[in-house]
């Protein structure tokens, strides 16, 4: 339904989806004074926790949220993936997502979609009404679906992402200012197209929340010097959500959701250093910085975040683990991972998942054999360079969490209890009365 249909009083349901990357449910629930608008939505609409996906990393989460499919169908497993039949790796972009996005389903039904700043959507589609690609887009010009969009972005001092390098400074003042500027510009562009476009689906993501959490969540959790700045940022975000909610008519449902939760970070865990120390991984030469540098004695390696692969004969180009020994070797690796404890004596691995239990689809050739969901406080890293120790500290003090993502909606008829990320796409399609694929991994949360 377009703008003129709405002026004539058309009754087709429309949906506005606002993503707030990495915002945990408990943060909102524990601070109703900061999140006045989300709290009001919870009281009059629907709200609750979501489970994320395995692995709970934005590059994998957003393709799954926007398709209703697991990485075995989307083909995107994390920030770094491996080429089939190769040790070469790549950073997945939107063009790598194999499953159908929900806005393409909406477009196929003759409806209009405006899609702004969704991670892993580069290059932007010219098939849908309007798109600005998000995280991993090289620049604003490239992120714009057409010249008119580019001019709007330039006029609003739009930027793709927060300058994360500023978060490495001990003094977070410049980082916080940059996060607010990014948030403000995102809001300005969102409200511009909410008012201007004849959308049926508006889908926009605030990703600056994830950046603020990475560098300030520890201050929040421990009453640190930047706690007030952290909460002030979220107060501004909630105000913008309230403004958008108040601008919508009664035929429009607002959904606000995050792709994963967040927790305090204490230690970075260098998984490939652990594998090397335990005799699973070795390199061809002293100079090494990539997967292609492993040697022919390597039995296992890791890719971020927490994905573990056996160097399997017939799958990896120079695999050494016989297929006949696959299960036994995988159990041996699982046992070694279960024994890994941090400097404080806590077990690093909260849960270890076999790949086939969570990845299923036509693009599971590069699915990991094991995925580790870490205990709170640990961030699983997987570089192939020389790390001095398994456990190191970095500039970030917050990290992703599988549990505790959220969904808030102005529609009171959504049953969020027990929901997960895969349920978001079929719910939006159901609200819009757009037919969804019966093979989606999620189900609509809308009560019949």
N, C-alpha and C positions, 0 to 999 in steps of 0.2 A: 504494500500500500504506500503510495507516494504522498507528498505534502498536500496536494489538492484533494486527494481522497480523504485525508484526515480533516481538512477544513469542511468537507461535505458531511463529515460524521461517520466515516467508514468504521466498521467494528472489528477488523482484523487485529489480532493481538500483535503487539510489537515488543521487542526485548532490548534493553540496554544492559550490556554486560561490562562491568568494570573489574579488571583484574588488579589486585594489589599483591604483587609478587612477594612471597615469603612471609606474609603477615600471619602470626599465629593466633588462633582462636582465644587462647588464654590472655593474651595481651589486651585484646578488645574487651573481653568479659571482665577482667580485673580493673579496668579503668573507664567506667561509664562516664566520668567527668571529662575525659579526653575524647572519647568516642561517643559523643552525645547523639549524633545522627545514626550511627550504626546501632546503638543501643535502642533507639526509638524504632528502627526497622525491625529489630529482634522482637520488640514488644508488640508490634502491630502486624508483623509479617511472619517470616520463617527464618530460623538461624540454627547453626550447629557446626560441629566439627566435620571435616572431611579427612579421609585417609589419602595420602599422596600415592605415588606409584613407586615402583622399584626400577631404577634408583631415583631418589627424590632430588633431582637436579634439574634446573630450569630448562636446559636444552632438551631434555627428554620429556619433562612434564607438560610443557605447552603444546607440543604436537599431540600428546595423548589427550589433554583437556579439550583441544579444539577439534579432535576427530572422534573421540569416544573409543579409541583403539589403543592397545598396548604396543610397546616398542617393536614387538615381533611383526606387527602390521604397519606401523609408521616407518620403521627402518632406522629410527634415531634412538640411540641408547645413552647418549651423554654428550659432553662438550667435545670429546674426541672419539672418533670411531675408526675402525680398521677397514681398509679395502678388502673385498672378498678375494681369497687366494693370494694375499699379499701381506707384507709387514708394513706397508705404507699406511699412514693414518691421515685423517682429514677432519676439519671442523664442520659439522653438519650445518647446512643452511636450509632455508625454506624449500629449495628445490630438491632436497634429499627426502622430504616428507612424502611417503608413498600413499598414505591413506587420505580419503576425501575430507577436506575441512568443512566444518558446518556452514560457513558462509558460502561455500560453493553449492551446498545442498539448497540453501536459501535462494541463491541466484538461479539455480536450475528450476525452481518453482515460480520464477517470474517475479520474485521479490528483490528488494534492494538491500545491500549491505555496505556499511562504512566500517572499515577495520583499521585501527590505529595502534601502532607501537606494540604489536604482539611479538614476543621473542620467536626467533627461528621462522621468520616469514620473508626473508630476503632471497631473491629480489621480489619487489612488490608485484602483485597481480594487477593486470589491466583488464581482467575478465570481470571482476566485480566492480561495483560502482566507484569505490574510492579506497585506496590503501596507502598507509605509511608503514613500511616495515620497521621492525624494532631491533632489539639486541642482536648484535653481530652485523648490522648494516654498516658499510664503511663510512658513509656520510649522509647528510640530509638530502642532497641532490639525488643520490642513488636510491634513497629510501622512498622517494616520492613517486606515486604512480603516474603523475602527469605534471606539466609545468604550472598549472593553476595551483595544485597542491603545494608544489615547491615554493611558490611565492607566498602562500599563507604561512608556511613554516618559517620562512625567512622573516616575514613581518612580525612574527611572534617570538623571535629569538629561540626557536625550537632547537633542542639538541636530542640526539638519540639516547644518550645515557649520561649518568653522573660521571664526573672525572674521578674514577676510583683511585688514581695515584695520589690525590689529595688526602685520601683516607690513611695513607701510610705515614703522614706527618704526626708527630706527637701532639701538636696543637691542631685540633680538629675544626677550628673556626672556619677556615677556607672551605673545607669539605662540606660542612653543614650549610654554608651559604650557597655553594654550588648545588647541593641537593635540593634546597628550597627553590633556587632559580629553575632547575630542571622540572621540579614539580609544578611550579607556577606556569611555565610555558606549556607543559603537557595539558594542564587544566584549561588554559586559554584556547588551545587548538581543539580540545575535545568539545568545549562549549560552543566554539565557532561552528563546528560541523554538526553538532546536535541541533543547532538552530537552523543551519543553512540547508542541510541535506534532506532529501526525501527518503530516509532510511526506514526499513522495517526491522533490521538488526543493526545495532550500533555496538561494536566490540572494541574496547580500548583497554590498554594495560598501563598502569603506573608501576614501573620497574624500579624507580628510585627507592622504594621501600626496601627492596632486597639489599641495595647498596648501603643504606643507613643501618640495616640490621647487621651486615657483615662487620662494620667498623664501630658500632656503638652499642650493640646488644649486650656486651659484657658490662659496659657502664650502667645500663639499665638494670641488669640482673644483680649487680653488686653495689648499687647506689654510688656509682662513680661520678666523676666530675662532669660527664656529658649526659647524665640521665635527664636533666631538665631539657636540654636541647633535643634529645631523642623524643621525649613526649611532646614537646612543642611542634616538632615536625609532624607527628601523627595527629595532633590537634588541627593543624592546617589541612592535612589530607582529609580528615573526617569532615571538616567544613566544606571542602570542595565536593565531597560525596553528597552532603546535604543539599548544596546548591543544585546539583544535577538532579537529585531526587525531586526537589521542589519544582523543577522546570518541566517535569513529565506529566502527561495526561493520565486519566484513569485507565486507558486501554494499553498502557505500557507497563511492563514488569521490569523493575530494576533488580539485577543480580550482581552481588559483589562477592568475589571469591579469590582465594589465594591458591597457589600451586603446590606449596609445601609449607611446613611450619619452620620454626627457628629455635635455636637454643644457644647457650653460651659455648664458646670455643676455648679450650685450654691447650690442646696439643694437635699439631699436624702430624699425621702418621704417614711416613714415606714407605708405601707398601712395596715398591720394587727394591728398596734397600733391605726391607725385611726378607723378601724372597731371596735376594742375593746372599744375605747372612745365613739363611737356612738351607742354602744349596739348591734352590729351585731355579735360579736365574743367574746367568753369567753373560759376559759381553765379548765381542770379537775386537779386542784392542783396548787400550787405555782411554782413548777419546770416544765417548759415547753420549748421545743425548736424545736418541729416538728408538722406537721399537725395532727398526731395521738394523740396529747395532747389536742385537742379541746374537749369541753364537749357537752352534748346533748341539750344545749340551743343555740348553735351557729346557726345563720341563714345564715352567709356568711363568706368566707375566701378568701385570695388572694395568688397566686403564682407568682413568678417573671417571666417575667416583666409586671406588670400592668394587670394581668389576675384575674378576679373576678368570683367566683363560689358561687352559692346558695347551701346551705346544703339541698339538695332536697331529699324528700322521694322517695324511689325506685331506686335512682341512687347512692347516698352516703349511706354507711352502716348504719349510724344512722341519716339519714336525718330528718329534722323537718319541712321543708317548704312543705306544701301539693302541689301536682301537680296542683290542681285546683286553687291555688293562685300564681302560678309561675309568670305569667306576671305582676300581681299587685306588688308582692314583688320585682321583678327585676326592675320595674319602680321606686319603692321607693329607692332601692339601687342606681340606676342611678341618681336620684335627689340628694341624699346625696353626691355622688361623684362630681356632678356638683357644689355643694356648697363649695367644698374644695378649700381654698385659701392659698397661701404661706405667709411667713413672710413679704413679700413686697406687699401683697394684691392682687397679680396676681392669676388668676384662674389656678389651677394645670392641669386640664384636658382640653387639646385642642380639643380632639375628643373622644367620647365614642361609641364603636362599639358593636353591638349585635353579639354574636358568630356565629349564623346561616347565617349571611350576608357575612362572610369571610371564614368560615370553612365548607367544604362539601366533603364527601368521606366516604370510608368504615371504617375509623378509627377516627370517630368524637365522640366516646363515652366519651373521656376526654376533649372535647372542652370546653373552658370557656364560661360562660353565657354573660359576658361583658369583653371587652378589652379596656383599656385606652391608648390613644396616648397622652403623656404628652406635655405640653407647653415647649418650650426651657428653659433649666435651671433646670429642675426637673428630677430626676432619681427615678423610682418607685421600691422600695425594698419590700420584702415580708417575712422576717424572722419571726419565731414564738417565739423568745425569748423576754425577757423584754427589751423594748426600752424606754428610758427616755422621748422621745418626738416624735411627728409625723415627725417633720422636724429636721434633723441633718446634720452635715457636715462630709465628709470623706476625704481620701487622694487624690481622683481623682478630676480633674477639667474639664473633658470632658465626654460627654455621647452620646449614639446613637440617631439618628434622622430618622424618617420615610421617610422624603423627602431627596432629594439631594444626593442619590447615583449616580453612573456614569457608563457609558459604552463608551469606545473608541475602534475603529476597523480600521484596515488598509484597509478594503474593503469599497469603497465609496458608495456602494449600499445598505447600511443599513439605514432604517428610524427609528431613535431613538426617534423621537418626540412622547411623550405620552407613552413611553415604561415602562415596569415594570419587576421585577425580574423573573417572570414566563416566560418571553419571551426569556431568555438567552438560555435555553436548546433547544427549538425548532429551534432557530436561528442556533446554532452550528450544529444540526442534518441536517438542510436544507443546510447549507454550505457544509457539507460532503456528501450530497445526501444519507443520511440514513433515512429510513422511521421512522416517529414519530407516537406516539399514538394520535388518533383523540381526545381523552379525556383530553389531556394536557390543563392546565389552561392558558397557554400562546400561543402566535402565533409567527411565524418567522418574524423577522424584515427585512429580505432580500427582496428587491423589486423584483417582478416578471419580 
